[in-house]
Amino acid sequence: MAFPKIGNLAPRFSATDAEGKKVALKDFKGEKNVVVYFYPKAMTPGCTVQAQGIRDSAKALADRDTVVLGLSPDPEKKLAKFIERDELNFTLLSDEDHAIADKYGAWGPKKFMGKEFDGILRTTFIVGKDGRLKAILDKFKTKTHHEDLIAALDDLEA
């Protein structure tokens, strides 16, 4: 599956957050830039480091008029535990059937310890206030993802 094209309207979606509330991409149109990031599994080492980096960048993201939506195939209950355990200050959404990941091209074949399987491809999309896809980050380290994200947001402003 291919990524959506930069410059096109971002694929629309709505999903439930850790509290079971519906959140839709359109809720932010005209108001905020939206970071839509797909991660494989809550509370695993790489996903935790990535989420903590975003958490610790809250002021920098707010200064750039940006909200973050993290999506994974985890159920709401697990998202709630992840938020509580790591004191996350952004929204996590449940994409259990990976339908949203499919729309964004963030679901596909992976290899882990010699095994091949389908799963979340760790990918971040930046959606502008106009609802259009501005950038895609798919090659980054979880430890520095937040730095790459802020740099990409700054590049869009320049």
N, CA, C and O atoms as a GROMACS GRO file, in nm:
protein
  632
    1MET      N    1   0.085  -0.119   0.000
    1MET     CA    2   0.000   0.000   0.000
    1MET      C    3   0.088   0.125   0.000
    1MET      O    4   0.188   0.131   0.073
    2ALA      N    5   0.053   0.221  -0.079
    2ALA     CA    6   0.132   0.343  -0.090
    2ALA      C    7   0.079   0.450   0.004
    2ALA      O    8  -0.038   0.450   0.043
    3PHE      N    9   0.167   0.542   0.040
    3PHE     CA   10   0.126   0.656   0.122
    3PHE      C   11   0.038   0.748   0.040
    3PHE      O   12   0.048   0.751  -0.083
    4PRO      N   13  -0.050   0.823   0.107
    4PRO     CA   14  -0.125   0.925   0.034
    4PRO      C   15  -0.026   1.031  -0.017
    4PRO      O   16   0.086   1.043   0.034
    5LYS      N   17  -0.068   1.107  -0.116
    5LYS     CA   18   0.021   1.203  -0.180
    5LYS      C   19   0.026   1.335  -0.103
    5LYS      O   20  -0.077   1.390  -0.064
    6ILE      N   21   0.147   1.385  -0.083
    6ILE     CA   22   0.164   1.515  -0.018
    6ILE      C   23   0.095   1.620  -0.104
    6ILE      O   24   0.109   1.622  -0.227
    7GLY      N   25   0.020   1.707  -0.039
    7GLY     CA   26  -0.055   1.811  -0.109
    7GLY      C   27  -0.202   1.777  -0.124
    7GLY      O   28  -0.286   1.866  -0.137
    8ASN      N   29  -0.234   1.647  -0.121
    8ASN     CA   30  -0.374   1.605  -0.128
    8ASN      C   31  -0.438   1.619   0.010
    8ASN      O   32  -0.370   1.632   0.111
    9LEU      N   33  -0.571   1.618   0.012
    9LEU     CA   34  -0.641   1.614   0.140
    9LEU      C   35  -0.601   1.486   0.211
    9LEU      O   36  -0.593   1.379   0.150
   10ALA      N   37  -0.576   1.496   0.340
   10ALA     CA   38  -0.540   1.377   0.419
   10ALA      C   39  -0.662   1.285   0.427
   10ALA      O   40  -0.775   1.334   0.436
   11PRO      N   41  -0.642   1.154   0.424
   11PRO     CA   42  -0.755   1.063   0.438
   11PRO      C   43  -0.831   1.092   0.568
   11PRO      O   44  -0.772   1.104   0.676
   12ARG      N   45  -0.960   1.102   0.555
   12ARG     CA   46  -1.044   1.133   0.672
   12ARG      C   47  -1.059   1.009   0.759
   12ARG      O   48  -1.057   0.895   0.711
   13PHE      N   49  -1.074   1.033   0.888
   13PHE     CA   50  -1.098   0.921   0.979
   13PHE      C   51  -1.157   0.971   1.110
   13PHE      O   52  -1.149   1.090   1.143
   14SER      N   53  -1.216   0.878   1.182
   14SER     CA   54  -1.252   0.902   1.322
   14SER      C   55  -1.226   0.770   1.394
   14SER      O   56  -1.240   0.662   1.337
   15ALA      N   57  -1.190   0.783   1.520
   15ALA     CA   58  -1.158   0.666   1.601
   15ALA      C   59  -1.186   0.700   1.746
   15ALA      O   60  -1.207   0.817   1.780
   16THR      N   61  -1.186   0.599   1.831
   16THR     CA   62  -1.210   0.624   1.973
   16THR      C   63  -1.078   0.640   2.048
   16THR      O   64  -0.979   0.574   2.019
   17ASP      N   65  -1.082   0.732   2.146
   17ASP     CA   66  -0.963   0.755   2.228
   17ASP      C   67  -0.965   0.661   2.349
   17ASP      O   68  -1.049   0.571   2.357
   18ALA      N   69  -0.874   0.682   2.440
   18ALA     CA   70  -0.858   0.594   2.557
   18ALA      C   71  -0.982   0.595   2.648
   18ALA      O   72  -1.002   0.503   2.727
   19GLU      N   73  -1.063   0.700   2.636
   19GLU     CA   74  -1.184   0.710   2.718
   19GLU      C   75  -1.310   0.671   2.641
   19GLU      O   76  -1.421   0.685   2.691
   20GLY      N   77  -1.292   0.622   2.518
   20GLY     CA   78  -1.406   0.580   2.439
   20GLY      C   79  -1.474   0.692   2.362
   20GLY      O   80  -1.580   0.670   2.302
   21LYS      N   81  -1.416   0.813   2.363
   21LYS     CA   82  -1.474   0.927   2.290
   21LYS      C   83  -1.426   0.925   2.145
   21LYS      O   84  -1.312   0.891   2.116
   22LYS      N   85  -1.518   0.962   2.055
   22LYS     CA   86  -1.483   0.971   1.912
   22LYS      C   87  -1.400   1.096   1.887
   22LYS      O   88  -1.433   1.205   1.934
   23VAL      N   89  -1.292   1.079   1.813
   23VAL     CA   90  -1.208   1.190   1.769
   23VAL      C   91  -1.196   1.177   1.618
   23VAL      O   92  -1.166   1.069   1.566
   24ALA      N   93  -1.219   1.288   1.548
   24ALA     CA   94  -1.210   1.286   1.402
   24ALA      C   95  -1.105   1.386   1.356
   24ALA      O   96  -1.084   1.489   1.420
   25LEU      N   97  -1.040   1.355   1.247
   25LEU     CA   98  -0.940   1.445   1.191
   25LEU      C   99  -1.004   1.581   1.161
   25LEU      O  100  -0.941   1.685   1.183
   26LYS      N  101  -1.127   1.580   1.111
   26LYS     CA  102  -1.194   1.705   1.074
   26LYS      C  103  -1.218   1.797   1.194
   26LYS      O  104  -1.242   1.916   1.176
   27ASP      N  105  -1.211   1.743   1.317
   27ASP     CA  106  -1.230   1.825   1.437
   27ASP      C  107  -1.127   1.938   1.446
   27ASP      O  108  -1.150   2.038   1.514
   28PHE      N  109  -1.015   1.921   1.380
   28PHE     CA  110  -0.904   2.017   1.393
   28PHE      C  111  -0.887   2.107   1.271
   28PHE      O  112  -0.806   2.199   1.272
   29LYS      N  113  -0.965   2.081   1.165
   29LYS     CA  114  -0.948   2.156   1.040
   29LYS      C  115  -0.971   2.305   1.063
   29LYS      O  116  -1.070   2.346   1.125
   30GLY      N  117  -0.878   2.384   1.011
   30GLY     CA  118  -0.888   2.528   1.026
   30GLY      C  119  -0.837   2.579   1.159
   30GLY      O  120  -0.821   2.700   1.178
   31GLU      N  121  -0.811   2.488   1.252
   31GLU     CA  122  -0.771   2.525   1.388
   31GLU      C  123  -0.624   2.494   1.418
   31GLU      O  124  -0.550   2.579   1.468
   32LYS      N  125  -0.584   2.372   1.386
   32LYS     CA  126  -0.451   2.323   1.426
   32LYS      C  127  -0.389   2.240   1.314
   32LYS      O  128  -0.459   2.184   1.230
   33ASN      N  129  -0.256   2.232   1.316
   33ASN     CA  130  -0.186   2.129   1.240
   33ASN      C  131  -0.205   2.001   1.319
   33ASN      O  132  -0.216   2.004   1.442
   34VAL      N  133  -0.208   1.889   1.250
   34VAL     CA  134  -0.228   1.762   1.319
   34VAL      C  135  -0.116   1.666   1.281
   34VAL      O  136  -0.089   1.643   1.163
   35VAL      N  137  -0.051   1.611   1.382
   35VAL     CA  138   0.046   1.504   1.361
   35VAL      C  139  -0.030   1.373   1.383
   35VAL      O  140  -0.083   1.349   1.491
   36VAL      N  141  -0.033   1.291   1.281
   36VAL     CA  142  -0.096   1.160   1.289
   36VAL      C  143   0.018   1.059   1.284
   36VAL      O  144   0.081   1.039   1.180
   37TYR      N  145   0.044   0.996   1.399
   37TYR     CA  146   0.156   0.901   1.397
   37TYR      C  147   0.109   0.762   1.433
   37TYR      O  148   0.032   0.742   1.527
   38PHE      N  149   0.157   0.666   1.356
   38PHE     CA  150   0.122   0.526   1.374
   38PHE      C  151   0.237   0.456   1.445
   38PHE      O  152   0.352   0.467   1.403
   39TYR      N  153   0.205   0.384   1.551
   39TYR     CA  154   0.306   0.308   1.625
   39TYR      C  155   0.252   0.166   1.648
   39TYR      O  156   0.132   0.147   1.660
   40PRO      N  157   0.343   0.068   1.654
   40PRO     CA  158   0.298  -0.072   1.657
   40PRO      C  159   0.222  -0.117   1.782
   40PRO      O  160   0.119  -0.183   1.771
   41LYS      N  161   0.272  -0.082   1.902
   41LYS     CA  162   0.212  -0.141   2.021
   41LYS      C  163   0.244  -0.060   2.146
   41LYS      O  164   0.360  -0.031   2.175
   42ALA      N  165   0.140  -0.024   2.219
   42ALA     CA  166   0.156   0.053   2.343
   42ALA      C  167   0.242  -0.022   2.443
   42ALA      O  168   0.237  -0.145   2.454
   43MET      N  169   0.322   0.054   2.515
   43MET     CA  170   0.403   0.006   2.628
   43MET      C  171   0.516  -0.088   2.588
   43MET      O  172   0.569  -0.159   2.673
   44THR      N  173   0.554  -0.089   2.462
   44THR     CA  174   0.673  -0.163   2.421
   44THR      C  175   0.789  -0.064   2.423
   44THR      O  176   0.765   0.057   2.416
   45PRO      N  177   0.913  -0.110   2.430
   45PRO     CA  178   1.025  -0.017   2.448
   45PRO      C  179   1.034   0.095   2.344
   45PRO      O  180   1.044   0.212   2.381
   46GLY      N  181   1.031   0.062   2.216
   46GLY     CA  182   1.045   0.164   2.112
   46GLY      C  183   0.928   0.262   2.112
   46GLY      O  184   0.947   0.382   2.097
   47CYS      N  185   0.808   0.210   2.128
   47CYS     CA  186   0.690   0.295   2.128
   47CYS      C  187   0.686   0.385   2.251
   47CYS      O  188   0.638   0.499   2.245
   48THR      N  189   0.736   0.334   2.362
   48THR     CA  190   0.741   0.415   2.484
   48THR      C  191   0.839   0.530   2.467
   48THR      O  192   0.806   0.644   2.501
   49VAL      N  193   0.958   0.504   2.416
   49VAL     CA  194   1.058   0.609   2.395
   49VAL      C  195   1.002   0.715   2.299
   49VAL      O  196   1.019   0.835   2.321
   50GLN      N  197   0.938   0.670   2.193
   50GLN     CA  198   0.881   0.762   2.095
   50GLN      C  199   0.773   0.849   2.160
   50GLN      O  200   0.772   0.971   2.140
   51ALA      N  201   0.683   0.789   2.236
   51ALA     CA  202   0.574   0.863   2.301
   51ALA      C  203   0.628   0.960   2.406
   51ALA      O  204   0.577   1.072   2.419
   52GLN      N  205   0.729   0.919   2.480
   52GLN     CA  206   0.787   1.008   2.581
   52GLN      C  207   0.852   1.130   2.516
   52GLN      O  208   0.844   1.240   2.571
   53GLY      N  209   0.915   1.112   2.401
   53GLY     CA  210   0.974   1.224   2.329
   53GLY      C  211   0.868   1.324   2.286
   53GLY      O  212   0.888   1.445   2.296
   54ILE      N  213   0.755   1.273   2.239
   54ILE     CA  214   0.644   1.361   2.200
   54ILE      C  215   0.588   1.430   2.324
   54ILE      O  216   0.562   1.551   2.322
   55ARG      N  217   0.569   1.354   2.430
   55ARG     CA  218   0.520   1.412   2.556
   55ARG      C  219   0.608   1.528   2.601
   55ARG      O  220   0.559   1.634   2.639
   56ASP      N  221   0.738   1.506   2.597
   56ASP     CA  222   0.833   1.607   2.646
   56ASP      C  223   0.846   1.725   2.551
   56ASP      O  224   0.909   1.825   2.585
   57SER      N  225   0.788   1.714   2.432
   57SER     CA  226   0.793   1.823   2.332
   57SER      C  227   0.661   1.899   2.325
   57SER      O  228   0.636   1.973   2.230
   58ALA      N  229   0.577   1.882   2.425
   58ALA     CA  230   0.444   1.942   2.422
   58ALA      C  231   0.447   2.092   2.398
   58ALA      O  232   0.368   2.143   2.318
   59LYS      N  233   0.535   2.164   2.466
   59LYS     CA  234   0.541   2.310   2.449
   59LYS      C  235   0.584   2.346   2.308
   59LYS      O  236   0.526   2.435   2.246
   60ALA      N  237   0.687   2.279   2.257
   60ALA     CA  238   0.735   2.307   2.121
   60ALA      C  239   0.625   2.280   2.019
   60ALA      O  240   0.611   2.354   1.921
   61LEU      N  241   0.547   2.175   2.039
   61LEU     CA  242   0.438   2.144   1.947
   61LEU      C  243   0.326   2.247   1.959
   61LEU      O  244   0.272   2.292   1.858
   62ALA      N  245   0.292   2.285   2.081
   62ALA     CA  246   0.189   2.386   2.102
   62ALA      C  247   0.231   2.519   2.040
   62ALA      O  248   0.149   2.590   1.982
   63ASP      N  249   0.359   2.553   2.053
   63ASP     CA  250   0.411   2.677   1.993
   63ASP      C  251   0.396   2.675   1.841
   63ASP      O  252   0.393   2.780   1.777
   64ARG      N  253   0.386   2.557   1.784
   64ARG     CA  254   0.372   2.542   1.638
   64ARG      C  255   0.228   2.513   1.600
   64ARG      O  256   0.199   2.469   1.489
   65ASP      N  257   0.136   2.538   1.695
   65ASP     CA  258  -0.007   2.522   1.670
   65ASP      C  259  -0.040   2.380   1.624
   65ASP      O  260  -0.117   2.360   1.530
   66THR      N  261   0.018   2.281   1.692
   66THR     CA  262   0.009   2.142   1.647
   66THR      C  263  -0.042   2.051   1.758
   66THR      O  264   0.002   2.060   1.873
   67VAL      N  265  -0.136   1.964   1.723
   67VAL     CA  266  -0.182   1.858   1.814
   67VAL      C  267  -0.133   1.725   1.760
   67VAL      O  268  -0.103   1.711   1.641
   68VAL      N  269  -0.124   1.627   1.849
   68VAL     CA  270  -0.074   1.495   1.812
   68VAL      C  271  -0.182   1.390   1.837
   68VAL      O  272  -0.247   1.387   1.942
   69LEU      N  273  -0.199   1.303   1.737
   69LEU     CA  274  -0.286   1.187   1.749
   69LEU      C  275  -0.201   1.064   1.722
   69LEU      O  276  -0.150   1.046   1.611
   70GLY      N  277  -0.185   0.980   1.823
   70GLY     CA  278  -0.110   0.855   1.807
   70GLY      C  279  -0.208   0.741   1.784
   70GLY      O  280  -0.304   0.725   1.860
   71LEU      N  281  -0.184   0.662   1.681
   71LEU     CA  282  -0.274   0.550   1.649
   71LEU      C  283  -0.201   0.417   1.652
   71LEU      O  284  -0.089   0.405   1.604
   72SER      N  285  -0.267   0.318   1.711
   72SER     CA  286  -0.214   0.182   1.713
   72SER      C  287  -0.332   0.085   1.714
   72SER      O  288  -0.446   0.126   1.736
   73PRO      N  289  -0.304  -0.042   1.690
   73PRO     CA  290  -0.412  -0.142   1.694
   73PRO      C  291  -0.454  -0.181   1.836
   73PRO      O  292  -0.533  -0.274   1.853
   74ASP      N  293  -0.403  -0.112   1.936
   74ASP     CA  294  -0.435  -0.146   2.075
   74ASP      C  295  -0.579  -0.108   2.110
   74ASP      O  296  -0.632  -0.009   2.058
   75PRO      N  297  -0.643  -0.186   2.200
   75PRO     CA  298  -0.777  -0.149   2.246
   75PRO      C  299  -0.770  -0.028   2.341
   75PRO      O  300  -0.664   0.004   2.395
   76GLU      N  301  -0.882   0.037   2.360
   76GLU     CA  302  -0.890   0.158   2.443
   76GLU      C  303  -0.829   0.139   2.582
   76GLU      O  304  -0.757   0.226   2.630
   77LYS      N  305  -0.858   0.025   2.646
   77LYS     CA  306  -0.809   0.000   2.782
   77LYS      C  307  -0.656   0.006   2.789
   77LYS      O  308  -0.600   0.062   2.883
   78LYS      N  309  -0.592  -0.052   2.690
   78LYS     CA  310  -0.445  -0.052   2.688
   78LYS      C  311  -0.393   0.089   2.665
   78LYS      O  312  -0.291   0.128   2.723
   79LEU      N  313  -0.461   0.167   2.582
   79LEU     CA  314  -0.421   0.305   2.559
   79LEU      C  315  -0.429   0.385   2.689
   79LEU      O  316  -0.341   0.465   2.719
   80ALA      N  317  -0.536   0.362   2.764
   80ALA     CA  318  -0.554   0.432   2.892
   80ALA      C  319  -0.439   0.400   2.988
   80ALA      O  320  -0.388   0.488   3.057
   81LYS      N  321  -0.398   0.274   2.992
   81LYS     CA  322  -0.286   0.234   3.079
   81LYS      C  323  -0.156   0.300   3.034
   81LYS      O  324  -0.078   0.346   3.117
   82PHE      N  325  -0.134   0.306   2.903
   82PHE     CA  326  -0.014   0.367   2.846
   82PHE      C  327  -0.010   0.516   2.883
   82PHE      O  328   0.094   0.568   2.925
   83ILE      N  329  -0.122   0.584   2.866
   83ILE     CA  330  -0.130   0.726   2.900
   83ILE      C  331  -0.100   0.749   3.047
   83ILE      O  332  -0.022   0.837   3.083
   84GLU      N  333  -0.162   0.668   3.131
   84GLU     CA  334  -0.142   0.683   3.276
   84GLU      C  335   0.001   0.649   3.317
   84GLU      O  336   0.064   0.726   3.390
   85ARG      N  337   0.051   0.537   3.271
   85ARG     CA  338   0.185   0.493   3.310
   85ARG      C  339   0.293   0.593   3.271
   85ARG      O  340   0.385   0.619   3.348
   86ASP      N  341   0.281   0.649   3.150
   86ASP     CA  342   0.386   0.737   3.100
   86ASP      C  343   0.349   0.885   3.101
   86ASP      O  344   0.419   0.969   3.045
   87GLU      N  345   0.236   0.915   3.168
   87GLU     CA  346   0.191   1.054   3.181
   87GLU      C  347   0.189   1.125   3.046
   87GLU      O  348   0.240   1.236   3.032
   88LEU      N  349   0.130   1.059   2.948
   88LEU     CA  350   0.124   1.115   2.813
   88LEU      C  351   0.022   1.229   2.808
   88LEU      O  352  -0.084   1.222   2.870
   89ASN      N  353   0.056   1.333   2.735
   89ASN     CA  354  -0.026   1.454   2.730
   89ASN      C  355  -0.081   1.481   2.591
   89ASN      O  356  -0.104   1.596   2.552
   90PHE      N  357  -0.103   1.375   2.516
   90PHE     CA  358  -0.162   1.387   2.383
   90PHE      C  359  -0.257   1.269   2.362
   90PHE      O  360  -0.259   1.175   2.442
   91THR      N  361  -0.334   1.275   2.258
   91THR     CA  362  -0.440   1.177   2.234
   91THR      C  363  -0.389   1.051   2.165
   91THR      O  364  -0.317   1.057   2.065
   92LEU      N  365  -0.428   0.937   2.221
   92LEU     CA  366  -0.402   0.808   2.157
   92LEU      C  367  -0.536   0.753   2.110
   92LEU      O  368  -0.636   0.760   2.181
   93LEU      N  369  -0.536   0.700   1.989
   93LEU     CA  370  -0.658   0.646   1.929
   93LEU      C  371  -0.642   0.499   1.897
   93LEU      O  372  -0.533   0.453   1.861
   94SER      N  373  -0.751   0.426   1.910
   94SER     CA  374  -0.752   0.283   1.883
   94SER      C  375  -0.792   0.257   1.737
   94SER      O  376  -0.898   0.300   1.692
   95ASP      N  377  -0.706   0.185   1.667
   95ASP     CA  378  -0.731   0.147   1.527
   95ASP      C  379  -0.719  -0.006   1.520
   95ASP      O  380  -0.636  -0.061   1.448
   96GLU      N  381  -0.805  -0.073   1.599
   96GLU     CA  382  -0.794  -0.218   1.616
   96GLU      C  383  -0.800  -0.296   1.486
   96GLU      O  384  -0.731  -0.397   1.471
   97ASP      N  385  -0.882  -0.252   1.392
   97ASP     CA  386  -0.893  -0.325   1.266
   97ASP      C  387  -0.796  -0.271   1.160
   97ASP      O  388  -0.800  -0.314   1.044
   98HIS      N  389  -0.710  -0.180   1.200
   98HIS     CA  390  -0.608  -0.113   1.118
   98HIS      C  391  -0.664  -0.051   0.990
   98HIS      O  392  -0.592  -0.036   0.891
   99ALA      N  393  -0.792  -0.014   0.991
   99ALA     CA  394  -0.854   0.048   0.873
   99ALA      C  395  -0.793   0.185   0.844
   99ALA      O  396  -0.774   0.221   0.728
  100ILE      N  397  -0.761   0.260   0.948
  100ILE     CA  398  -0.702   0.393   0.929
  100ILE      C  399  -0.558   0.377   0.880
  100ILE      O  400  -0.514   0.446   0.788
  101ALA      N  401  -0.486   0.286   0.942
  101ALA     CA  402  -0.348   0.259   0.898
  101ALA      C  403  -0.347   0.218   0.751
  101ALA      O  404  -0.258   0.259   0.676
  102ASP      N  405  -0.444   0.140   0.710
  102ASP     CA  406  -0.455   0.100   0.569
  102ASP      C  407  -0.472   0.222   0.479
  102ASP      O  408  -0.404   0.234   0.377
  103LYS      N  409  -0.561   0.314   0.517
  103LYS     CA  410  -0.586   0.435   0.438
  103LYS      C  411  -0.458   0.518   0.420
  103LYS      O  412  -0.438   0.582   0.316
  104TYR      N  413  -0.373   0.515   0.523
  104TYR     CA  414  -0.251   0.597   0.521
  104TYR      C  415  -0.130   0.521   0.468
  104TYR      O  416  -0.021   0.578   0.458
  105GLY      N  417  -0.147   0.395   0.434
  105GLY     CA  418  -0.034   0.317   0.385
  105GLY      C  419   0.062   0.278   0.496
  105GLY      O  420   0.180   0.250   0.471
  106ALA      N  421   0.012   0.278   0.620
  106ALA     CA  422   0.097   0.250   0.736
  106ALA      C  423   0.076   0.108   0.790
  106ALA      O  424   0.110   0.080   0.904
  107TRP      N  425   0.021   0.021   0.708
  107TRP     CA  426   0.004  -0.119   0.744
  107TRP      C  427   0.062  -0.202   0.631
  107TRP      O  428   0.030  -0.179   0.514
  108GLY      N  429   0.146  -0.297   0.665
  108GLY     CA  430   0.204  -0.378   0.560
  108GLY      C  431   0.300  -0.481   0.612
  108GLY      O  432   0.309  -0.503   0.733
  109PRO      N  433   0.374  -0.544   0.520
  109PRO     CA  434   0.466  -0.651   0.559
  109PRO      C  435   0.585  -0.599   0.640
  109PRO      O  436   0.644  -0.496   0.607
  110LYS      N  437   0.618  -0.672   0.745
  110LYS     CA  438   0.730  -0.639   0.833
  110LYS      C  439   0.810  -0.767   0.859
  110LYS      O  440   0.762  -0.878   0.836
  111LYS      N  441   0.930  -0.747   0.907
  111LYS     CA  442   1.014  -0.859   0.948
  111LYS      C  443   1.060  -0.834   1.091
  111LYS      O  444   1.102  -0.724   1.125
  112PHE      N  445   1.050  -0.937   1.174
  112PHE     CA  446   1.099  -0.927   1.311
  112PHE      C  447   1.153  -1.063   1.351
  112PHE      O  448   1.081  -1.163   1.348
  113MET      N  449   1.278  -1.065   1.389
  113MET     CA  450   1.345  -1.188   1.431
  113MET      C  451   1.327  -1.300   1.328
  113MET      O  452   1.300  -1.414   1.363
  114GLY      N  453   1.342  -1.264   1.201
  114GLY     CA  454   1.335  -1.361   1.094
  114GLY      C  455   1.195  -1.399   1.050
  114GLY      O  456   1.179  -1.472   0.953
  115LYS      N  457   1.093  -1.350   1.121
  115LYS     CA  458   0.955  -1.381   1.085
  115LYS      C  459   0.895  -1.267   1.005
  115LYS      O  460   0.920  -1.150   1.033
  116GLU      N  461   0.816  -1.302   0.905
  116GLU     CA  462   0.745  -1.201   0.826
  116GLU      C  463   0.598  -1.201   0.866
  116GLU      O  464   0.538  -1.307   0.885
  117PHE      N  465   0.542  -1.083   0.879
  117PHE     CA  466   0.401  -1.068   0.916
  117PHE      C  467   0.355  -0.928   0.877
  117PHE      O  468   0.437  -0.841   0.848
  118ASP      N  469   0.225  -0.906   0.877
  118ASP     CA  470   0.171  -0.773   0.850
  118ASP      C  471   0.153  -0.700   0.982
  118ASP      O  472   0.112  -0.759   1.082
  119GLY      N  473   0.184  -0.571   0.981
  119GLY     CA  474   0.169  -0.492   1.101
  119GLY      C  475   0.184  -0.344   1.071
  119GLY      O  476   0.194  -0.303   0.955
  120ILE      N  477   0.183  -0.265   1.177
  120ILE     CA  478   0.197  -0.119   1.164
  120ILE      C  479   0.339  -0.087   1.118
  120ILE      O  480   0.437  -0.137   1.172
  121LEU      N  481   0.347  -0.002   1.017
  121LEU     CA  482   0.474   0.052   0.972
  121LEU      C  483   0.488   0.188   1.040
  121LEU      O  484   0.410   0.279   1.013
  122ARG      N  485   0.584   0.200   1.126
  122ARG     CA  486   0.600   0.322   1.208
  122ARG      C  487   0.616   0.442   1.114
  122ARG      O  488   0.719   0.460   1.050
  123THR      N  489   0.511   0.524   1.108
  123THR     CA  490   0.506   0.635   1.013
  123THR      C  491   0.435   0.754   1.076
  123THR      O  492   0.341   0.737   1.153
  124THR      N  493   0.480   0.874   1.042
  124THR     CA  494   0.420   0.996   1.092
  124THR      C  495   0.379   1.086   0.975
  124THR      O  496   0.454   1.103   0.879
  125PHE      N  497   0.259   1.140   0.985
  125PHE     CA  498   0.204   1.228   0.883
  125PHE      C  499   0.175   1.364   0.946
  125PHE      O  500   0.121   1.371   1.056
  126ILE      N  501   0.209   1.470   0.876
  126ILE     CA  502   0.176   1.604   0.923
  126ILE      C  503   0.065   1.658   0.831
  126ILE      O  504   0.082   1.668   0.710
  127VAL      N  505  -0.047   1.691   0.895
  127VAL     CA  506  -0.163   1.744   0.822
  127VAL      C  507  -0.175   1.891   0.859
  127VAL      O  508  -0.179   1.926   0.977
  128GLY      N  509  -0.181   1.977   0.759
  128GLY     CA  510  -0.192   2.120   0.782
  128GLY      C  511  -0.331   2.160   0.828
  128GLY      O  512  -0.425   2.080   0.826
  129LYS      N  513  -0.343   2.285   0.870
  129LYS     CA  514  -0.473   2.338   0.914
  129LYS      C  515  -0.577   2.331   0.803
  129LYS      O  516  -0.697   2.327   0.830
  130ASP      N  517  -0.530   2.328   0.679
  130ASP     CA  518  -0.621   2.322   0.564
  130ASP      C  519  -0.666   2.178   0.533
  130ASP      O  520  -0.741   2.155   0.438
  131GLY      N  521  -0.620   2.081   0.614
  131GLY     CA  522  -0.660   1.942   0.595
  131GLY      C  523  -0.577   1.867   0.492
  131GLY      O  524  -0.604   1.751   0.462
  132ARG      N  525  -0.475   1.935   0.439
  132ARG     CA  526  -0.391   1.872   0.336
  132ARG      C  527  -0.265   1.811   0.400
  132ARG      O  528  -0.212   1.862   0.499
  133LEU      N  529  -0.221   1.702   0.340
  133LEU     CA  530  -0.101   1.634   0.386
  133LEU      C  531   0.022   1.718   0.351
  133LEU      O  532   0.044   1.750   0.234
  134LYS      N  533   0.100   1.752   0.451
  134LYS     CA  534   0.216   1.840   0.432
  134LYS      C  535   0.349   1.766   0.431
  134LYS      O  536   0.441   1.805   0.360
  135ALA      N  537   0.359   1.658   0.509
  135ALA     CA  538   0.486   1.585   0.518
  135ALA      C  539   0.461   1.443   0.569
  135ALA      O  540   0.363   1.416   0.638
  136ILE      N  541   0.554   1.355   0.532
  136ILE     CA  542   0.552   1.216   0.580
  136ILE      C  543   0.691   1.184   0.633
  136ILE      O  544   0.791   1.206   0.564
  137LEU      N  545   0.696   1.132   0.754
  137LEU     CA  546   0.823   1.087   0.812
  137LEU      C  547   0.812   0.936   0.829
  137LEU      O  548   0.726   0.886   0.902
  138ASP      N  549   0.901   0.864   0.761
  138ASP     CA  550   0.898   0.718   0.775
  138ASP      C  551   1.036   0.659   0.798
  138ASP      O  552   1.052   0.537   0.811
  139LYS      N  553   1.136   0.745   0.804
  139LYS     CA  554   1.272   0.697   0.834
  139LYS      C  555   1.326   0.781   0.948
  139LYS      O  556   1.379   0.890   0.927
  140PHE      N  557   1.314   0.728   1.068
  140PHE     CA  558   1.360   0.800   1.187
  140PHE      C  559   1.386   0.699   1.298
  140PHE      O  560   1.340   0.585   1.292
  141LYS      N  561   1.458   0.741   1.397
  141LYS     CA  562   1.481   0.659   1.516
  141LYS      C  563   1.378   0.700   1.621
  141LYS      O  564   1.344   0.818   1.632
  142THR      N  565   1.329   0.605   1.698
  142THR     CA  566   1.227   0.638   1.798
  142THR      C  567   1.280   0.739   1.899
  142THR      O  568   1.204   0.823   1.947
  143LYS      N  569   1.409   0.732   1.931
  143LYS     CA  570   1.468   0.824   2.030
  143LYS      C  571   1.469   0.968   1.984
  143LYS      O  572   1.463   1.060   2.066
  144THR      N  573   1.477   0.990   1.852
  144THR     CA  574   1.488   1.128   1.802
  144THR      C  575   1.367   1.168   1.717
  144THR      O  576   1.368   1.272   1.651
  145HIS      N  577   1.263   1.087   1.719
  145HIS     CA  578   1.143   1.114   1.639
  145HIS      C  579   1.090   1.255   1.667
  145HIS      O  580   1.057   1.329   1.573
  146HIS      N  581   1.080   1.292   1.794
  146HIS     CA  582   1.024   1.424   1.830
  146HIS      C  583   1.108   1.538   1.772
  146HIS      O  584   1.053   1.641   1.732
  147GLU      N  585   1.240   1.521   1.767
  147GLU     CA  586   1.328   1.624   1.710
  147GLU      C  587   1.306   1.633   1.558
  147GLU      O  588   1.299   1.743   1.503
  148ASP      N  589   1.296   1.518   1.493
  148ASP     CA  590   1.271   1.515   1.349
  148ASP      C  591   1.134   1.579   1.318
  148ASP      O  592   1.119   1.651   1.219
  149LEU      N  593   1.037   1.552   1.402
  149LEU     CA  594   0.903   1.605   1.384
  149LEU      C  595   0.902   1.757   1.394
  149LEU      O  596   0.843   1.825   1.310
  150ILE      N  597   0.967   1.810   1.495
  150ILE     CA  598   0.973   1.956   1.513
  150ILE      C  599   1.049   2.022   1.397
  150ILE      O  600   1.010   2.129   1.350
  151ALA      N  601   1.157   1.959   1.354
  151ALA     CA  602   1.231   2.010   1.239
  151ALA      C  603   1.144   2.012   1.114
  151ALA      O  604   1.148   2.108   1.036
  152ALA      N  605   1.064   1.907   1.094
  152ALA     CA  606   0.975   1.901   0.977
  152ALA      C  607   0.868   2.011   0.986
  152ALA      O  608   0.834   2.073   0.885
  153LEU      N  609   0.814   2.033   1.105
  153LEU     CA  610   0.716   2.141   1.123
  153LEU      C  611   0.779   2.277   1.094
  153LEU      O  612   0.717   2.363   1.031
  154ASP      N  613   0.903   2.296   1.141
  154ASP     CA  614   0.972   2.423   1.115
  154ASP      C  615   1.000   2.442   0.966
  154ASP      O  616   0.990   2.553   0.915
  155ASP      N  617   1.033   2.334   0.896
  155ASP     CA  618   1.058   2.341   0.752
  155ASP      C  619   0.932   2.385   0.677
  155ASP      O  620   0.940   2.456   0.577
  156LEU      N  621   0.817   2.342   0.727
  156LEU     CA  622   0.690   2.379   0.662
  156LEU      C  623   0.661   2.527   0.680
  156LEU      O  624   0.600   2.590   0.593
  157GLU      N  625   0.704   2.582   0.791
  157GLU     CA  626   0.681   2.724   0.819
  157GLU      C  627   0.775   2.814   0.740
  157GLU      O  628   0.742   2.930   0.711
  158ALA      N  629   0.893   2.760   0.706
  158ALA     CA  630   0.997   2.843   0.640
  158ALA      C  631   0.959   2.880   0.499
  158ALA      O  632   1.035   2.949   0.431
   0.00000   0.00000   0.00000
